[in-house]
Amino acid sequence: MQNNYLNCMKIEVKQDCSLLQFVKNYFPQVSVTKAKKMILYNCFSIEGANIKSFEYLLKKGDVVEYRKYSGGRHIAKEKRDISVLYEDNDIVIVNKPAGVKVFNPKDRNREDMLGEVKRYVHNKDFKSSVYIIFAPETEESGLCIFSKNKYAFQKMSENMDKIYFGVDMIVCNKPVHKNAKIKFFHSFERGRRNISLTEKNGYLPYSFEYKTQEDLSMGDEDFFLIKAEHYGCNPLLLRSFFNFIGLPVVGEKRFDRQISQNVLKFSYSSVTFPKIINNKKVSVNCKLPNTFCTFNIPVHRTLK
């Protein structure tokens, strides 16, 4: 009985931390290298889904299932450069760095995120068909969701309005309200996105809420770390809106002229979605890049 307990047990998370930190805390006798191997070898799962990212964020009260690695050659096939945050029988969620293309049909000599995920999935099941459910723009970073079969792709696509995203961004200038719930209206005509704070014919409504996390002001410029949360997939819509109200994202080149060559400070850091098999909600979080709150100033040229 004691041996079975050690080989398979459930552990309640006592404080918010990354999966790697959790393993190091709970198994203090193992080295960092061994802790990473335990994660990669499918030793930890939550609600039946294997967690294989060191940076996966655990919340206080989560129950982590631990299974002792029993060996097997199949693990060698799972070597990869991508950061897998979550995986079950239907989907896989990975963490995309800023600047990496998700799909690059023009240059097949350069690996894109879709190609890397296909290689990772096909190494375990060559018959799987990989489809993009959600992915940030190339200059954005964060969570990408891929399906491992056509049925999962169709079901997730039909339920996009039930998927809840969390986005971290650093904006220029000070928000009028520290925290707010926003509703606005938008349309997209002739390649141009139009935004209005009042209802108009042909404009679609959209709503989200945001919280100001931290004041990052430096020198004569004001910068603020903001977390916005919203339902559904609307690439570029949040960036466009924040620029519209005078809060452009640091590193924004599409909507705002900036003199500093900063990486775009816009990252999809969390997602909550209903599982395909039973509609039970699952939340996946990831840490922001270590350099997310570091950038070059001035962002805009100031007049003297």
TITIFI-147384 format. One record per atom (N, C-alpha, C, O, CB): z, x, y. Coordinates in steps of 0.2 Angstrom, whole numbers, plus 5000, padded with zeros to 4 digits. Glycine has a CB too. Layout:
% TITIFI-147384
ZXY ...
% end
This chain:
% TITIFI-147384
500050044994 500050005000 500050045006 499650035011 500649955000 500450105006 500450145012 499850175013 499650185019 501050195011 499450195008 498850225009 498350185011 497950195016 498550255002 498350115009 497850065012 497950055019 497550045023 497850005008 498650055021 498850045028 498550095032 498250085038 499550035029 498550155030 498350215034 497550215034 497250235039 498550285031 497250195029 496550195029 496250135033 495650145035 496250185022 496550085034 496350025038 496949985041 497349965038 495949975033 496949985048 497449955052 497249935058 496749955061 498050005052 497649885061 497449855068 497949885073 498549885072 497449785068 497749905079 498149935084 498049905090 497549895093 498050015085 498649885093 498549845100 498549895105 499049945105 499149795101 498149895110 498049935116 498649925121 498749865123 497449935119 499049975123 499649965127 499449975134 499849945138 500150015125 498950005136 498750015143 497950025144 497650045139 499050075146 497650005149 496950015151 496750095150 497150135153 496749995158 496250105146 496050175145 495350175142 495150125139 496550215141 495050235141 494450245138 494650255130 495150265128 494050305140 494150245126 494250245119 494450315117 494850325113 493550225115 494150365120 494350435118 495050445120 495450475116 493850485122 495250425126 495950435128 496450395123 496950425121 496050415135 496250335121 496650295116 496750335110 497250335107 496250225115 496150365107 496250405101 496650465101 497050475097 495450425098 496550495107 497050555108 497750535109 498150575106 496750595115 497850485112 498550455112 498850435106 499450455104 498650405118 498450395102 498750375096 498750425090 499150415085 498350305094 498250465090 498250525085 498350595089 497850625089 497550515081 498950605091 499050665095 498950735091 498850785094 499750665098 498950725084 498850785080 498150805080 498050865078 499150775073 497650765082 496950785081 496650815087 496950805093 496550725079 496250865086 495850895092 495450845096 495250795093 495550955090 495150865102 494650825105 494050815101 493750765101 494550855112 493850875098 493250875094 493250825088 492850785087 493050945091 493850825085 493950775079 494050705081 493750665078 494650795075 494350695087 494350625090 493650595091 493550545090 494750625097 493250645094 492550615095 492150605089 491750555089 492150675099 492250645084 491950635077 492250565074 491850525071 492150685072 492850555075 493150485072 492750425076 492650375072 493850485074 492650435082 492250385086 491550375083 491350315082 492250395093 491250435083 490550425081 490450405073 489950385072 490250495082 490950415069 490850405062 491150325061 491350315055 491350445058 491050285066 491250215065 491950195063 492050155059 490750185059 492450235065 493150225063 493450175067 493950145065 493550295064 493150155073 493450105077 493050045079 492450055080 493750145084 493349985079 492949925080 493349875084 493949885083 492649895074 493049835087 493349775090 493049715088 492449705089 493449785098 493449665085 493149605082 492549615078 492049575079 492949555088 492549665074 491949675069 491449715072 490949735068 491749615067 491449735078 490849775081 491049845082 491649865085 490649745088 490649895079 490849965080 490749985087 490349975090 490350005075 491250025089 491250055096 491150135095 491550165092 491950035100 490650155098 490450225097 490350265103 489950315103 489850235092 490650235109 490550275115 491250305117 491750265117 490250225121 491350365119 491950395121 492150355127 492750355129 491850465122 491750335132 491850305138 492050235138 492150205143 491350325143 491950205132 492150125132 492850115134 493250145132 492050105124 492850065139 493450055142 493849995138 493649945137 493350025149 494450015136 494949965133 495349935138 495649975142 495250005127 495549875137 495949835141 496649825137 496649825131 495749765143 497249825141 497849815138 497849745134 497649695137 498449815144 498049745128 498049685124 497549685119 497549645114 498049625128 496949725120 496449725115 496749755108 497149795108 495849775118 496449725103 496649745096 496049795093 495449765092 496749685092 496149855092 495649895089 495849905082 496349915080 495749965093 495249895078 495349905071 495149975069 494550005071 494849855067 495550015065 495450085063 495350085056 495650055052 496050125065 494750115054 494650125047 494550205046 494150235050 493950085045 494850235041 494750305040 494050315037 493750285033 495250325035 493750365040 493050385038 493050405031 493450455028 492750445042 492550375027 492550385019 492050435017 491950445011 492550325016 491650455022 491050505021 490450475020 490450405019 491250545014 489950515019 489250485018 488750515022 488850535028 489250405020 488150525019 487650565023 487250525028 486950555033 487050585018 487350465028 487050425033 487250435040 486850425045 487150345032 487750465041 488050485048 487550535052 487550535058 488750505048 487250575048 486850625051 486250595054 485950625059 486650675045 486050535052 485450505055 485650475062 485150455065 485250455050 486250465063 486450435069 486550485075 486750465081 487050395068 486350545075 486450595080 485950565086 485350545084 486250665078 486150565092 485750535097 485950565104 486550595105 485850465097 485550555109 485750575116 485950515120 486250525125 485150605119 485850455117 486050395121 486850385120 487150405115 485650335119 487150345125 487850335124 487850255122 487750215126 488250345131 488050245116 488050175113 488750155115 489250175112 487950175105 488850095119 489450065121 489650015116 490250005115 489350035128 489149975113 489349925108 488749905104 488149915106 489449855113 488949885098 488349875093 488649825088 489149835085 488149935089 488249775086 488349735080 487749725077 487249755078 488749665083 487649675072 487049665068 486449635073 485949645070 487249605063 486649615079 486049585083 485849625089 485249625091 486249515085 486349655092 486249685098 486549755099 486949775095 486449645104 486249795103 486549865105 486549875112 486049855115 486149925101 487149895115 487249905122 487349975123 487750015120 487849865125 486950005128 486950075129 487050085137 486950045141 486350115127 487250145139 487450165146 486850205148 486750265146 488150205146 486450185153 485950225156 486050255162 486350235167 485350175158 485950325163 486050365169 485550345174 485050315173 485950435167 485750355180 485250335186 484650385185 484750445184 485650345193 484050355187 483450395187 483050395180 482550415180 483550465189 483350365175 483050365168 482650295168 482950245169 483550375163 482050305166 481650245165 481850205158 481950235153 480850255165 481850145159 481950105153 481350095149 481350105142 482250035154 480750085152 480150075149 479650115153 479550095159 479950005147 479250165150 478850205154 478150205150 477950255147 479050275154 477750155151 477050145148 476550195150 476050215146 476850075148 476650225156 476150265159 476150335156 475650375156 476150265166 476750355154 476850425152 477150425145 477850435145 477250475157 476850415140 477150415133 477350485130 477750485125 476650385128 477250535134 477450605132 478250615134 478550655131 477050655135 478450565139 479150575141 479550515138 479350455138 479150575149 480050535135 480550485131 480850435136 481150465141 481050515127 480850375135 481150325139 481750295135 481850315129 480650265142 482150255139 482750225135 482550185130 482950185124 483150185140 482050145130 481850105125 481650145119 481850125113 481250055127 481250195120 481050245114 481650275111 481650275105 480650295117 482150295115 482750325112 483150275108 483450285102 483250355117 483250205110 483550155107 483250135100 483550135095 483650095111 482550135100 482150125094 482250175089 482350155083 481450115096 482250235091 482350295086 483050285083 483150295077 482250355090 483550275087 484250265085 484350205080 484650215075 484750255091 484050145082 484050085077 483650105071 483850085065 483850025081 483050125072 482650135066 482850185061 482650185055 481950155068 483250235063 483550285059 484050245053 484150275048 483950335062 484250195055 484750155051 484350095047 484550085041 485350125054 483850065051 483550015048 482850015051 482749985056 483849945049 482350035047 481650045050 481349975051 480849975055 481250085046 481549925048 481249855049 481449825055 481149775057 481349815043 481949845059 482249815065 481749815070 481349865071 482849845067 481649765074 481249765080 481649765086 482049715087 480749695080 481549815090 481949815096 481649785103 481049805104 482149895098 482049745106 481749715112 482249725118 482849725117 481649635111 482049725124 482449735130 482649665132 482249625134 482049765136 483349655132 483649595135 483749595142 483649555146 484249575131 484149655144 484249665151 484349745152 484549775148 484949635153 484049765158 484049835159 484049845167 483749805170 483449875156 484449885170 484449905177 483749935179 483449955175 485049945179 483649935185 483049965188 483150045187 483650065185 482949955195 482550075187 482550145186 483150185190 483450225187 481950175187 483150175196 483650205201 484350185200 484850215202 483450205208 484450125196 485150105195 485350135189 485050165185 485150025195 486050125188 486350155181 486750095178 486850045181 486750215183 486950115172 487450065169 487150035163 486750055159 487650015174 487449975161 487349945154 486649915153 486349885158 487849885154 486349935148 485749905145 485849865139 486149895134 485149965144 485549805138 485649765132 484949765128 484449745131 485949695134 484949785122 484349775118 484549735112 485149735109 484149845116 484049695109 484149655103 483849695097 483449745098 483849585104 484149685091 483849725085 483449675081 483249695075 484449745081 483349615083 482849575080 482549515085 482849505090 483249535074 482049485083 481749435088 482149375089 482149355094 481049415085 482549355084 482949295085 483549305090 483649265094 483249275078 483849365089 484349385094 484049385101 484349365106 484649455092 483449415102 483149425108 482949355111 483149335117 482449455108 482749305107 482649235110 483249205112 483249165117 482249195104 483749205108 484449175109 484749205115 485049165120 484949175103 484749265116 485049295122 484649285128 484949275134 485149375121 484049285128 483549265134 483649195136 483649185142 482849275132 483749145131 483849075133 484549065136 484649025140 483849035127 485049115135 485749105138 485849155143 486449175144 486249115132 485349185147 485449235152 485949205157 486349245160 484849255155 485949135159 486349115164 487149105162 487549085165 486149045166 487249125155 487949125153 488149195152 488749205150 487949095146 487749245154 487949315154 488249335160 487949325166 487349365152 488849365160 489249375167 489249455168 489549495164 489949355166 488949475173 488849545174 489349575180 489549535184 488149565177 489649635179 490049665184 489649725187 489449765183 490749685182 489549735194 489149785197 489649825202 489949795206 488549755200 489649885201 490049925206 489449965211 488949985208 490449985203 489649955217 489149985222 489550015228 490149995229 488649935224 489250065231 489550095237 489050075243 488450095243 489650175237 489350035248 488950015253 489150045260 489650075261 489049935254 488650055264 488750075271 489050025275 488849965274 488050105274 489450035280 489749995285 490349955281 490349945275 489249945287 490749915286 491349885283 491149805282 490849775287 491849895288 491349785276 491149705275 491649665280 492149685282 491349695268 491349615282 491649565286 492349535283 492849535286 491249505289 492249525277 492849505273 492949555267 492449575264 492649425270 493549565266 493749615260 493549585254 493249625249 494449625260 493649525252 493449485246 493149425248 493349385253 494049475241 492549405245 492249345247 491849315241 491649345236 491749355253 491749245241 491249215237 490649195241 490749165246 491549145233 490049215239 489449205243 488949165239 488849165233 489149275244 488649115243 488049085241 487549085246 487649085252 488249005240 486949105243 486349115247 485749085244 485749065238 486249185249 485149085247 484549065244 483949115245 483949155250 484348995248 483549115240 483049165240 482349145237 482349095233 483249225236 481849175239 481149165236 480849225236 480949275239 480749115241 480249225232 479849285231 479149265231 478849235227 480049325224 478849285237 478149265238 477749325240 477949365245 478149215243 477149335237 476649385239 477049455239 476849495244 476349375246 477449465234 477749535233 478349545238 478549605239 477249585234 478549495242 479049505246 479649455245 479549395244 478849495254 480249485245 480849435244 481149415250 481249455255 481349475240 481249345251 481449315257 482149295255 482349265250 481049265259 482649305260 483349285259 483549235265 483449255271 483849345258 483949185263 484249145269 484949125267 485049115261 483749075269 485349115272 486049095271 486049015271 486648985269 486449125276 485548985273 485548915273 484948885268 484448925266 485348885280 485048825266 484548805261 483848785264 483848765269 484848735258 483348805260 482648795263 482248775257 482348785251 482348865266 481648735258 481248715253 480948775250 480648825253 480648675256 480948775243 480648825239 481048885238 480848935234 479948845242 481648885241 482148935240 482648915234 482848865234 482548955246 482748965230 483248955224 483948975226 484049025230 483048995218 484448945224 485148955226 485349015221 485149015215 485648895225 485849055224 486149105220 486849115223 486949115229 485749175220 487349135218 488049145220 488349195217 488149215211 488449075220 488849235220 489249285216 489849295220 489949265226 488749355216 490249335218 490849355222 490949425222 490749465217 491449315219 491349455227 491449525227 492149545229 492449505233 490949565231 492349595227 493049625229 492949695232 492549735229 493549625224 493249715238 493149785240 493749825236 494349805237 493349785248 493549875233 493949915229 494349975233 494849985232 493549935223 493950005237 494150065240 493750085246 493150065247 494150125235 494150115251 493850135257 493650205256 494150255255 494350125263 493050225257 492750295256 492550325262 492150375262 492250295250 492750295268 492450325274 492550395275 493050425274 492850285280 492050425278 492050495279 491650515286 491150485288 491650535274 491950555290 491750575297 491650505301 492150475302 491050605296 491150495304 491050435308 490750385305 490550325308 490550455314 490650385298 490250335294 490750295290 491250325287 489650365290 490650235289 491150195285 490750175278 490150155278 491350125288 491150185272 490850175266 491350135262 491950155262 490550235262 491150095258 491650055254 491350045247 490850025246 491749985257 491850055242 491650035235 491849965234 492349945235 492150085230 491349935231 491349855230 491149845223 490749875220 490849825235 491549795220 491349765214 491149695215 491449655217 491949765209 490449685213 490249615213 490149585206 489949625201 489549615217 490249525205 490149485199 489749425199 489849385204 490849475196 489349415194 488849365195 488549345188 488649385183 488249385199 488249285187 487949265181 487249275181 486949275187 488149195180 486949295176 486149295175 485949365177 486249405180 485949245180 485249365176 484949435177 484449425183 483949385183 484549455171 484649455189 484149455195 484149525197 484449545202 484449415200 483649565194 483549635197 483349635204 482949605207 483049675193 483749685208 483549695215 483849645219 483949655226 482849705216 484049585217 484349535221 484949555225 484949535231 484449465217 485449575222 486049595225 485949655230 486249645236 486549615220 485549705228 485449755233 485049725239 485149745245 484949805230 484549685238 484249655244 484649615248 484649615254 483649605241 485149575245 485549535249 486049575253 486149565259 485949485245 486349625250 486849665254 486449705260 486749715265 487149715249 485849725259 485449755264 485349705270 485449715276 484849785262 485249635268 485149585272 485749575277 485649555283 484949525268 486349575274 486949565278 487149625282 487749625284 487449535274 486849685282 487049745285 487449795281 487849835284 487349725291 487449785274 487849825270 487449865265 487449845259 488449785267 486949905267 486449935262 486849985258 487350015259 485949975266 486649985251 486950025246 486750105248 486150115249 486750005239 487250145247 487150215248 486550235243 486650225237 487750255247 486050275245 485550295241 484950245241 484450255237 485750315234 485050195244 484450145244 483850165248 483850185254 484750075248 483350165244 482650185247 482150125248 481750135252 482350245243 482250075244 481850025244 481949975250 481449955253 481949975238 482549965252 482649915257 482949945264 482949915269 483149865255 483150005263 483450035269 483250115270 483250145265 484250035268 483150135276 482950205277 483550245278 483950235282 482450205284 483550295274 484150335274 483950405273 483450425270 484650325268 484250455277 484050525278 484250565272 483950615270 484250555284 484850545269 485150585264 484850575257 484650515256 485950575263 484650625253 484350605246 484950595241 485050635236 483950665244 485250545242 485850525237 485550485231 485050445232 486350485241 485850495226 485750455220 485950385222 486550375225 486050475213 485650335220 485850265221 486550245218 486650255212 485350215219 486950225223 487650205220 487750135219 488050095222 488150225226 487450115213 487350045211 487350055203 486850075200 486750015214 487850025200 487950035193 488249965190 488749945192 488450095191 487849945184 488149885180 488649915176 488549945171 487549855176 489249895177 489849925174 490149885169 490649905165 490349955179 490049815169 490349775164 489849715162 489449695166 491049745166 489949685156 489549625155 490049585150 490349615145 488849645151 489949515150 490349475146 489749425143 489449395147 490949435149 489749415137 489249375134 489449335128 489949365124 488549415133 489149285126 489249245119 488949285114 488349295114 489149175120 489249295108 488949325102 488449275099 488549215100 489549345097 487949305096 487449265093 487749225087 487549165087 486849315091 488149255083 488349225077 488849165078 488849115074 488649275073 489249165083 489849115084 489949095091 490449055092 490449145080 489549125096 489649105103 490349135106 490549115111 489649035104 490749175102 491349195104 491149255110 490749295109 491749235099 491549245115 491449295121 491649365119 492149375117 491749265127 491249415121 491349485120 491249515127 490749505131 490849515115 491749555129 491649595135 491549675134 491949695130 492249585140 491149705137 490949775136 491049805143 490749785148 490249785133 491449855144 491449895150 491349965149 491349995144 492149885153 491150005155 491050075154 491250105161 491250075166 490250095153 491450165160 491650205166 491150215171 490550225168 492050275164 491250225177 490750245182 490650325181 491050355179 490950235189 490050345183 489950415182 490450455186 490650435191 489250435185 490650515184 491150555187 490950575194 491450575198 491250615183 490350575196 490150595203 489950525207 489650535212 489550645203 490150465204 489850405208 490150405215 489750385219 490150345204 490750425216 491050415223 490950485227 491250495232 491750405222 490450525225 490350585228 489650585231 489150575227 490450655224 489550595237 488850595240 488750625246 489250645249 488650515241 488150645249 488050675255 488050635261 487850575261 487350715254 488350665266 488350625273 488050675278 488050735277 489050605275 487750645283 487750575285 487150545281 486650575279 487550565292 487250475279 486750435276 486250415280 485650415279 487150375272 486450395286 485950375292 486050425297 486550445299 486150295294 485550435301 485550475307 485850435312 485650385314 484850505309 486350465315 486650435321 486450455328 486250515329 487450445321 486350405332 486150425339 486750455343 487250425343 485850365342 486550505347 487150535351 486950525359 487250545363 487150605350 
% end
